[in-house]
């Protein structure tokens, strides 16, 4: 019999109606969630349940994620489980999964899941997602895969997964990569290779304040100047393959002399280029001025990685080298 540890963080999957407001709030415990899932007993998997917290996904913090990562690693250090499932709100699943993947130090897979339809709605997807996540966490095919997301019977790599719709049960996709595999008849069916992963980092909650600045049409750079004394690092979500209005170039160059500035794309799929365009404000121009390309990471993932690197006291050249690992 294999053992799967379940950590419940709240979110839509754990919500029920608040009698005072009439809206749904995270109130169900991990045991309550398991009670809604038919067929778990037939899987012959031992479940160890941890009520970690009960908050909406939007309210999770670096402190929450660092504590969760430390708890998971400590539990796996003791050989207490063969896999881990984390349930939480879908608003921040892609960020939680990437953070946990950066800090995961074991062969046992960590599976993050949630629900798009809360338990008070017709056809809630939480029970099915939780069932599939338990199957994935216990499957030997996913050892050494790091942290994954399982939603709608699809398995997604933390680096590639995106929430791409606000309400659809099929909201989670991996643009440009596709799912790693699928769950069918209580088995994992892989359609891609397991991801290459960097050495694990110690999860840190404090020590850095990293901003995220989204470039938009007509941006004259006036607001960008306010970031100068407000952050230890900045991620710029640029147009297309890494372009900004030329009015921002000088401000970004000056900022990059003071703190690490990472150049990401606001598109949501595809990499930041490095040497194709040559105009002022192009990706090549900005990299020459000291900005660090984010590769294929989303702005949100780039912010998480930069936060961890700065918190660890990583020098700029080493930060750039780390981001190079995520070029594809």
FIMITI-324001 format. One record per residue (C-alpha): residue number from 1; residue in one letter; x, z, y. Coordinates in nm, 3 decimals. Layout:
<domis>
(domi NUM; 'A'; (X; Z; Y));
...
</domis>
This chain:
<domis>
(domi 1; 'X'; (0.000; 0.000; 0.000));
(domi 2; 'X'; (0.133; -0.097; 0.341));
(domi 3; 'X'; (0.087; 0.119; 0.652));
(domi 4; 'X'; (-0.018; -0.003; 0.997));
(domi 5; 'X'; (-0.011; 0.221; 1.304));
(domi 6; 'X'; (-0.279; 0.158; 1.565));
(domi 7; 'X'; (-0.234; 0.255; 1.931));
(domi 8; 'X'; (-0.550; 0.237; 2.142));
(domi 9; 'X'; (-0.508; 0.195; 2.519));
(domi 10; 'X'; (-0.868; 0.128; 2.624));
(domi 11; 'X'; (-0.986; -0.197; 2.779));
(domi 12; 'X'; (-1.292; -0.411; 2.707));
(domi 13; 'X'; (-1.254; -0.368; 2.332));
(domi 14; 'X'; (-1.313; 0.007; 2.380));
(domi 15; 'X'; (-1.586; -0.007; 2.643));
(domi 16; 'X'; (-1.943; 0.112; 2.637));
(domi 17; 'X'; (-2.214; 0.155; 2.898));
(domi 18; 'X'; (-2.172; 0.428; 3.158));
(domi 19; 'X'; (-2.519; 0.592; 3.192));
(domi 20; 'X'; (-2.452; 0.676; 3.558));
(domi 21; 'X'; (-2.345; 0.332; 3.682));
(domi 22; 'X'; (-2.485; 0.097; 3.419));
(domi 23; 'X'; (-2.147; -0.078; 3.396));
(domi 24; 'X'; (-1.914; -0.065; 3.099));
(domi 25; 'X'; (-1.611; 0.165; 3.096));
(domi 26; 'X'; (-1.337; 0.238; 2.838));
(domi 27; 'X'; (-1.473; 0.530; 2.637));
(domi 28; 'X'; (-1.437; 0.453; 2.265));
(domi 29; 'X'; (-1.158; 0.619; 2.068));
(domi 30; 'X'; (-0.938; 0.439; 1.819));
(domi 31; 'X'; (-1.144; 0.592; 1.538));
(domi 32; 'X'; (-1.460; 0.462; 1.708));
(domi 33; 'X'; (-1.308; 0.112; 1.717));
(domi 34; 'X'; (-1.214; 0.117; 1.350));
(domi 35; 'X'; (-1.564; 0.227; 1.258));
(domi 36; 'X'; (-1.699; -0.101; 1.401));
(domi 37; 'X'; (-1.479; -0.322; 1.180));
(domi 38; 'X'; (-1.631; -0.414; 0.844));
(domi 39; 'X'; (-1.400; -0.479; 0.550));
(domi 40; 'X'; (-1.095; -0.281; 0.660));
(domi 41; 'X'; (-1.115; -0.054; 0.357));
(domi 42; 'X'; (-1.096; -0.354; 0.126));
(domi 43; 'X'; (-0.759; -0.458; 0.272));
(domi 44; 'X'; (-0.579; -0.172; 0.093));
(domi 45; 'X'; (-0.385; -0.094; 0.412));
(domi 46; 'X'; (-0.322; 0.263; 0.524));
(domi 47; 'X'; (-0.409; 0.306; 0.894));
(domi 48; 'X'; (-0.250; 0.566; 1.121));
(domi 49; 'X'; (-0.443; 0.602; 1.443));
(domi 50; 'X'; (-0.308; 0.703; 1.785));
(domi 51; 'X'; (-0.534; 0.746; 2.089));
(domi 52; 'X'; (-0.269; 0.664; 2.348));
(domi 53; 'X'; (-0.484; 0.632; 2.661));
(domi 54; 'X'; (-0.822; 0.499; 2.775));
(domi 55; 'X'; (-0.787; 0.285; 3.085));
(domi 56; 'X'; (-0.884; -0.068; 3.191));
(domi 57; 'X'; (-0.609; -0.322; 3.135));
(domi 58; 'X'; (-0.572; -0.364; 3.511));
(domi 59; 'X'; (-0.474; 0.003; 3.548));
(domi 60; 'X'; (-0.185; 0.008; 3.301));
(domi 61; 'X'; (0.148; 0.103; 3.460));
(domi 62; 'X'; (0.519; 0.069; 3.388));
(domi 63; 'X'; (0.508; 0.435; 3.288));
(domi 64; 'X'; (0.236; 0.360; 3.031));
(domi 65; 'X'; (0.426; 0.068; 2.881));
(domi 66; 'X'; (0.762; 0.245; 2.872));
(domi 67; 'X'; (0.606; 0.550; 2.703));
(domi 68; 'X'; (0.422; 0.326; 2.455));
(domi 69; 'X'; (0.739; 0.134; 2.371));
(domi 70; 'X'; (0.932; 0.457; 2.318));
(domi 71; 'X'; (0.655; 0.599; 2.100));
(domi 72; 'X'; (0.644; 0.285; 1.884));
(domi 73; 'X'; (1.021; 0.270; 1.841));
(domi 74; 'X'; (1.039; 0.641; 1.757));
(domi 75; 'X'; (0.759; 0.608; 1.502));
(domi 76; 'X'; (0.929; 0.309; 1.339));
(domi 77; 'X'; (1.265; 0.491; 1.344));
(domi 78; 'X'; (1.101; 0.744; 1.115));
(domi 79; 'X'; (0.978; 0.475; 0.876));
(domi 80; 'X'; (0.617; 0.574; 0.931));
(domi 81; 'X'; (0.467; 0.223; 0.937));
(domi 82; 'X'; (0.525; -0.136; 0.830));
(domi 83; 'X'; (0.359; -0.281; 1.139));
(domi 84; 'X'; (0.189; -0.182; 1.463));
(domi 85; 'X'; (-0.133; -0.284; 1.637));
(domi 86; 'X'; (-0.195; -0.218; 2.008));
(domi 87; 'X'; (-0.547; -0.255; 2.146));
(domi 88; 'X'; (-0.596; -0.288; 2.521));
(domi 89; 'X'; (-0.772; -0.471; 2.803));
(domi 90; 'X'; (-0.712; -0.845; 2.815));
(domi 91; 'X'; (-0.631; -0.850; 3.188));
(domi 92; 'X'; (-0.270; -0.756; 3.114));
(domi 93; 'X'; (-0.223; -0.843; 2.746));
(domi 94; 'X'; (0.034; -1.113; 2.820));
(domi 95; 'X'; (0.238; -0.872; 3.032));
(domi 96; 'X'; (0.218; -0.584; 2.784));
(domi 97; 'X'; (0.317; -0.810; 2.496));
(domi 98; 'X'; (0.619; -0.946; 2.685));
(domi 99; 'X'; (0.732; -0.598; 2.795));
(domi 100; 'X'; (0.703; -0.461; 2.441));
(domi 101; 'X'; (0.885; -0.766; 2.304));
(domi 102; 'X'; (1.177; -0.709; 2.543));
(domi 103; 'X'; (1.209; -0.350; 2.422));
(domi 104; 'X'; (1.119; -0.380; 2.053));
(domi 105; 'X'; (1.407; -0.272; 1.828));
(domi 106; 'X'; (1.266; -0.309; 1.477));
(domi 107; 'X'; (1.179; -0.568; 1.214));
(domi 108; 'X'; (0.820; -0.446; 1.192));
(domi 109; 'X'; (0.588; -0.666; 1.402));
(domi 110; 'X'; (0.390; -0.531; 1.696));
(domi 111; 'X'; (0.053; -0.703; 1.739));
(domi 112; 'X'; (-0.138; -0.676; 2.068));
(domi 113; 'X'; (-0.509; -0.754; 2.067));
(domi 114; 'X'; (-0.827; -0.687; 2.264));
(domi 115; 'X'; (-1.168; -0.834; 2.330));
(domi 116; 'X'; (-1.329; -1.071; 2.576));
(domi 117; 'X'; (-1.682; -0.951; 2.494));
(domi 118; 'X'; (-1.744; -0.577; 2.512));
(domi 119; 'X'; (-1.934; -0.395; 2.233));
(domi 120; 'X'; (-2.262; -0.391; 2.429));
(domi 121; 'X'; (-2.281; -0.774; 2.433));
(domi 122; 'X'; (-2.414; -1.013; 2.171));
(domi 123; 'X'; (-2.131; -1.125; 1.946));
(domi 124; 'X'; (-1.852; -0.887; 2.051));
(domi 125; 'X'; (-1.516; -1.025; 1.940));
(domi 126; 'X'; (-1.332; -0.693; 1.927));
(domi 127; 'X'; (-1.399; -0.610; 1.558));
(domi 128; 'X'; (-1.283; -0.952; 1.439));
(domi 129; 'X'; (-0.972; -0.941; 1.658));
(domi 130; 'X'; (-0.883; -0.592; 1.539));
(domi 131; 'X'; (-0.930; -0.693; 1.175));
(domi 132; 'X'; (-0.705; -0.997; 1.219));
(domi 133; 'X'; (-0.445; -0.791; 1.404));
(domi 134; 'X'; (-0.425; -0.540; 1.117));
(domi 135; 'X'; (-0.383; -0.826; 0.868));
(domi 136; 'X'; (-0.102; -0.973; 1.082));
(domi 137; 'X'; (0.076; -0.640; 1.130));
(domi 138; 'X'; (0.087; -0.583; 0.754));
(domi 139; 'X'; (0.206; -0.933; 0.660));
(domi 140; 'X'; (0.570; -0.970; 0.557));
(domi 141; 'X'; (0.585; -1.322; 0.703));
(domi 142; 'X'; (0.586; -1.173; 1.053));
(domi 143; 'X'; (0.877; -0.934; 1.011));
(domi 144; 'X'; (1.145; -0.985; 1.278));
(domi 145; 'X'; (0.893; -1.166; 1.498));
(domi 146; 'X'; (0.892; -0.899; 1.770));
(domi 147; 'X'; (0.569; -0.858; 1.961));
(domi 148; 'X'; (0.283; -1.104; 1.912));
(domi 149; 'X'; (-0.071; -1.148; 2.041));
(domi 150; 'X'; (-0.358; -1.203; 1.799));
(domi 151; 'X'; (-0.688; -1.322; 1.945));
(domi 152; 'X'; (-0.954; -1.541; 1.787));
(domi 153; 'X'; (-0.761; -1.552; 1.457));
(domi 154; 'X'; (-0.466; -1.718; 1.633));
(domi 155; 'X'; (-0.114; -1.571; 1.651));
(domi 156; 'X'; (0.075; -1.623; 1.976));
(domi 157; 'X'; (0.437; -1.550; 2.067));
(domi 158; 'X'; (0.472; -1.303; 2.356));
(domi 159; 'X'; (0.695; -1.541; 2.553));
(domi 160; 'X'; (0.442; -1.825; 2.548));
(domi 161; 'X'; (0.098; -1.665; 2.551));
(domi 162; 'X'; (-0.124; -1.692; 2.858));
(domi 163; 'X'; (-0.474; -1.575; 2.941));
(domi 164; 'X'; (-0.619; -1.907; 3.052));
(domi 165; 'X'; (-0.989; -1.831; 3.105));
(domi 166; 'X'; (-1.173; -1.539; 3.265));
(domi 167; 'X'; (-1.457; -1.506; 3.013));
(domi 168; 'X'; (-1.414; -1.733; 2.710));
(domi 169; 'X'; (-1.345; -1.571; 2.371));
(domi 170; 'X'; (-1.086; -1.849; 2.332));
(domi 171; 'X'; (-0.909; -1.742; 2.651));
(domi 172; 'X'; (-0.563; -1.691; 2.499));
(domi 173; 'X'; (-0.347; -1.998; 2.454));
(domi 174; 'X'; (0.022; -2.088; 2.438));
(domi 175; 'X'; (0.057; -2.391; 2.671));
(domi 176; 'X'; (0.334; -2.628; 2.569));
(domi 177; 'X'; (0.404; -2.440; 2.248));
(domi 178; 'X'; (0.080; -2.379; 2.062));
(domi 179; 'X'; (0.006; -2.080; 1.840));
(domi 180; 'X'; (0.269; -1.951; 1.599));
(domi 181; 'X'; (0.008; -1.933; 1.324));
(domi 182; 'X'; (-0.344; -1.843; 1.223));
(domi 183; 'X'; (-0.523; -1.587; 1.010));
(domi 184; 'X'; (-0.750; -1.710; 0.734));
(domi 185; 'X'; (-0.876; -1.537; 0.419));
(domi 186; 'X'; (-0.676; -1.224; 0.502));
(domi 187; 'X'; (-0.344; -1.410; 0.514));
(domi 188; 'X'; (-0.105; -1.529; 0.780));
(domi 189; 'X'; (-0.054; -1.905; 0.790));
(domi 190; 'X'; (0.246; -2.000; 1.004));
(domi 191; 'X'; (0.257; -2.337; 1.179));
(domi 192; 'X'; (0.572; -2.272; 1.385));
(domi 193; 'X'; (0.901; -2.091; 1.344));
(domi 194; 'X'; (0.957; -1.731; 1.441));
(domi 195; 'X'; (1.095; -1.699; 1.796));
(domi 196; 'X'; (1.457; -1.627; 1.883));
(domi 197; 'X'; (1.474; -1.295; 2.061));
(domi 198; 'X'; (1.738; -1.131; 2.282));
(domi 199; 'X'; (1.885; -0.790; 2.203));
(domi 200; 'X'; (1.629; -0.515; 2.274));
(domi 201; 'X'; (1.640; -0.328; 2.603));
(domi 202; 'X'; (1.569; 0.038; 2.662));
(domi 203; 'X'; (1.227; 0.059; 2.828));
(domi 204; 'X'; (1.254; 0.194; 3.183));
(domi 205; 'X'; (0.962; 0.273; 3.410));
(domi 206; 'X'; (1.152; 0.365; 3.726));
(domi 207; 'X'; (1.453; 0.237; 3.916));
(domi 208; 'X'; (1.327; -0.089; 4.063));
(domi 209; 'X'; (1.059; -0.233; 4.285));
(domi 210; 'X'; (1.015; -0.604; 4.221));
(domi 211; 'X'; (0.783; -0.817; 4.431));
(domi 212; 'X'; (0.596; -1.136; 4.347));
(domi 213; 'X'; (0.553; -1.394; 4.624));
(domi 214; 'X'; (0.327; -1.695; 4.563));
(domi 215; 'X'; (0.402; -2.006; 4.768));
(domi 216; 'X'; (0.104; -2.195; 4.910));
(domi 217; 'X'; (0.035; -2.502; 5.121));
(domi 218; 'X'; (0.128; -2.456; 5.486));
(domi 219; 'X'; (0.340; -2.145; 5.423));
(domi 220; 'X'; (0.568; -2.101; 5.725));
(domi 221; 'X'; (0.772; -1.813; 5.583));
(domi 222; 'X'; (0.656; -1.551; 5.833));
(domi 223; 'X'; (0.517; -1.324; 5.561));
(domi 224; 'X'; (0.820; -1.375; 5.340));
(domi 225; 'X'; (1.039; -1.198; 5.593));
(domi 226; 'X'; (0.846; -0.878; 5.535));
(domi 227; 'X'; (0.981; -0.855; 5.180));
(domi 228; 'X'; (1.339; -0.808; 5.298));
(domi 229; 'X'; (1.333; -0.428; 5.312));
(domi 230; 'X'; (1.046; -0.374; 5.069));
(domi 231; 'X'; (1.190; -0.464; 4.728));
(domi 232; 'X'; (1.494; -0.448; 4.502));
(domi 233; 'X'; (1.422; -0.795; 4.369));
(domi 234; 'X'; (1.173; -1.077; 4.420));
(domi 235; 'X'; (1.010; -1.343; 4.204));
(domi 236; 'X'; (0.895; -1.654; 4.389));
(domi 237; 'X'; (0.606; -1.840; 4.226));
(domi 238; 'X'; (0.688; -2.186; 4.360));
(domi 239; 'X'; (0.516; -2.523; 4.353));
(domi 240; 'X'; (0.560; -2.748; 4.050));
(domi 241; 'X'; (0.905; -2.741; 3.892));
(domi 242; 'X'; (1.039; -2.496; 4.152));
(domi 243; 'X'; (0.976; -2.627; 4.503));
(domi 244; 'X'; (0.898; -2.448; 4.831));
(domi 245; 'X'; (0.829; -2.566; 5.187));
(domi 246; 'X'; (1.152; -2.626; 5.374));
(domi 247; 'X'; (1.043; -2.361; 5.626));
(domi 248; 'X'; (1.108; -2.097; 5.358));
(domi 249; 'X'; (1.459; -2.208; 5.263));
(domi 250; 'X'; (1.661; -2.004; 5.514));
(domi 251; 'X'; (1.461; -1.687; 5.454));
(domi 252; 'X'; (1.501; -1.718; 5.077));
(domi 253; 'X'; (1.873; -1.785; 5.106));
(domi 254; 'X'; (1.920; -1.477; 5.323));
(domi 255; 'X'; (1.711; -1.264; 5.089));
(domi 256; 'X'; (1.910; -1.385; 4.787));
(domi 257; 'X'; (2.230; -1.251; 4.945));
(domi 258; 'X'; (2.077; -0.901; 4.942));
(domi 259; 'X'; (1.868; -0.879; 4.624));
(domi 260; 'X'; (1.816; -1.093; 4.312));
(domi 261; 'X'; (1.556; -1.366; 4.381));
(domi 262; 'X'; (1.411; -1.545; 4.079));
(domi 263; 'X'; (1.253; -1.890; 4.108));
(domi 264; 'X'; (0.948; -1.936; 3.884));
(domi 265; 'X'; (0.661; -2.185; 3.885));
(domi 266; 'X'; (0.303; -2.099; 3.972));
(domi 267; 'X'; (0.174; -2.375; 3.738));
(domi 268; 'X'; (0.141; -2.167; 3.421));
(domi 269; 'X'; (0.307; -2.412; 3.181));
(domi 270; 'X'; (0.643; -2.585; 3.171));
(domi 271; 'X'; (0.993; -2.491; 3.288));
(domi 272; 'X'; (1.153; -2.463; 3.627));
(domi 273; 'X'; (1.400; -2.752; 3.658));
(domi 274; 'X'; (1.758; -2.708; 3.776));
(domi 275; 'X'; (1.904; -3.041; 3.895));
(domi 276; 'X'; (1.643; -3.316; 3.933));
(domi 277; 'X'; (1.526; -3.299; 4.295));
(domi 278; 'X'; (1.765; -3.270; 4.591));
(domi 279; 'X'; (1.560; -3.222; 4.908));
(domi 280; 'X'; (1.560; -2.902; 5.114));
(domi 281; 'X'; (1.340; -2.659; 4.926));
(domi 282; 'X'; (1.382; -2.834; 4.592));
(domi 283; 'X'; (1.481; -2.647; 4.277));
(domi 284; 'X'; (1.842; -2.770; 4.291));
(domi 285; 'X'; (1.871; -2.680; 4.658));
(domi 286; 'X'; (1.733; -2.330; 4.604));
(domi 287; 'X'; (1.958; -2.263; 4.305));
(domi 288; 'X'; (2.261; -2.365; 4.511));
(domi 289; 'X'; (2.146; -2.114; 4.771));
(domi 290; 'X'; (2.150; -1.831; 4.518));
(domi 291; 'X'; (1.806; -1.826; 4.356));
(domi 292; 'X'; (1.791; -1.770; 3.979));
(domi 293; 'X'; (1.573; -2.012; 3.777));
(domi 294; 'X'; (1.318; -1.842; 3.551));
(domi 295; 'X'; (1.319; -2.110; 3.282));
(domi 296; 'X'; (0.983; -2.126; 3.108));
(domi 297; 'X'; (0.877; -1.772; 3.193));
(domi 298; 'X'; (0.563; -1.723; 3.398));
(domi 299; 'X'; (0.601; -1.544; 3.734));
(domi 300; 'X'; (0.446; -1.233; 3.576));
(domi 301; 'X'; (0.690; -1.232; 3.285));
(domi 302; 'X'; (0.981; -1.304; 3.518));
(domi 303; 'X'; (0.884; -1.002; 3.725));
(domi 304; 'X'; (0.882; -0.778; 3.416));
(domi 305; 'X'; (1.222; -0.902; 3.300));
(domi 306; 'X'; (1.375; -0.870; 3.648));
(domi 307; 'X'; (1.231; -0.519; 3.680));
(domi 308; 'X'; (1.397; -0.410; 3.357));
(domi 309; 'X'; (1.730; -0.573; 3.440));
(domi 310; 'X'; (1.750; -0.419; 3.787));
(domi 311; 'X'; (1.641; -0.079; 3.654));
(domi 312; 'X'; (1.931; -0.098; 3.408));
(domi 313; 'X'; (2.174; -0.169; 3.692));
(domi 314; 'X'; (2.247; -0.525; 3.576));
(domi 315; 'X'; (2.468; -0.733; 3.806));
(domi 316; 'X'; (2.344; -1.063; 3.946));
(domi 317; 'X'; (2.555; -1.289; 3.720));
(domi 318; 'X'; (2.433; -1.105; 3.412));
(domi 319; 'X'; (2.074; -1.131; 3.539));
(domi 320; 'X'; (2.116; -1.508; 3.575));
(domi 321; 'X'; (2.265; -1.531; 3.225));
(domi 322; 'X'; (1.971; -1.341; 3.079));
(domi 323; 'X'; (1.718; -1.572; 3.241));
(domi 324; 'X'; (1.911; -1.869; 3.103));
(domi 325; 'X'; (1.812; -1.749; 2.756));
(domi 326; 'X'; (1.449; -1.825; 2.847));
(domi 327; 'X'; (1.513; -2.182; 2.961));
(domi 328; 'X'; (1.296; -2.327; 2.682));
</domis>
